[in-house]
Amino acid sequence: MVGEVATWELLDSSEVTLNSTSLQLGVTRLDCAGGVTGTVLEPMVQVEQERIVIRVDVEPLSPGAYNCQGNNAVPVTVQLNQPVGDRELVDAACLEGRAVDTAACIDNGVRWRP
């Protein structure tokens, strides 16, 4: 299921090593939602030669008006089928779409470099 746009950050980037196969993310809904990110959908992981691209969407909101006070970060664990190695970790929301020009996507969504 593809949901609504969210961005992610590593909860503690110092925990990531070349041998890591588990990542702890903090996921935040992009849209105004009254401070609540909501339910996070299953992360989608694309392993490439030079980077690992992770997309994390959130469930759509029910209709209504929401204020923009900033949404909470929801912790999510992502299991990789192979170690990070010498690849960058990249937030897919920052590669195309509405999040690209936001503060969350500074550095083209690169969240970790070896």
N, C-alpha and C positions, 0 to 999 in steps of 0.2 A: 504494500500500500504506500502510495506517495502522499505525504501530508503537506503541512504548511512549513514554510522556511524557518529553520533554526540555525544558529551558529554554535560552535563549540570551542572550548579551550581545554587544555590539559589542566587537571586539578593541581598537579605537581610535576612540572616538566623535569625536575631533577631526578625523578624516579624512572624516567625513560632511559634505556640503554640500548646498545646495538642488539642485545639478546632479548629484549622485551617482546612478549607475545600477548600481553594484557595491558590495556591503556585505560586510565581513569579520566573520563571527560566530564566537564560541566556544560550542559546543553541549555541554551537560552533562546526562547521564541523571538523571532525578529519583530513581529507585529505587536502593536499595543494589545495588552490582554489583562489590564488591571493588576499587573504585578505577578501574574501566574503563568509560567511556561506551559504547564499542563503535562499530559501524557506523552512521553517520548516513544516514537516508533522504533522498530528494529534498525540499528545502524547498517548502512550499506558500505562495504569496504571494497575498494579497487586497488589491487597491488600491481604496481608498475615497476619497471627497472630502477627508476631514480626517485620514485615517490610512492607513498601510500595515501590515497585520497579517501576520506571518510565523509559520508553524507549522513546527517542525522536530521530527520524531519519530526514534527510533532503533530498530534491529532488536531484536526480542524476545530475551531471554536464554535460554540453555538451562536446563533445570530444575536446581535445586541451591540450596544455601544460600550467601548472599553477605554479607560484612561491610559495614559502613556507614562506611568510612573517607573517603568523599568521592570522587567520580568526576572523572576528568580532563576538561578542556575540549578538544573536538575542533574544529580550525579548519575552517570551511566558508565558501565564497564564494557569495553569492546575487546573481544578475543580475536586475535589474528591467527591465521593458519600457518604463519611462519614468522620468524623474528623480524623486527623492524630493520635490522641491518643498517647499511649506510644510506638509507632513504629518508627524505623529508616526510613529515606528516603534514597533510594539507586538508583544510576544511573545504569540501566541495561547494558549499554555499557561496564561497568567495571566488569561484572560478567563472560563474555566469549567473545572471539573474539579479534580483532586487537587492541582495546583500552586498554586492561587489563594491559599491561606493560608500559603504558604511564604515564607521570607526572599527567595527569588529573585523573588518577585512584588510586592515593595514598589513603590508608585506604579502599581499596576494594570498592571504589565508594560510601561509606557512606557520604551523604551530610548533614545529621542532625541526632542528637540523642536527645531523650527526657531528 
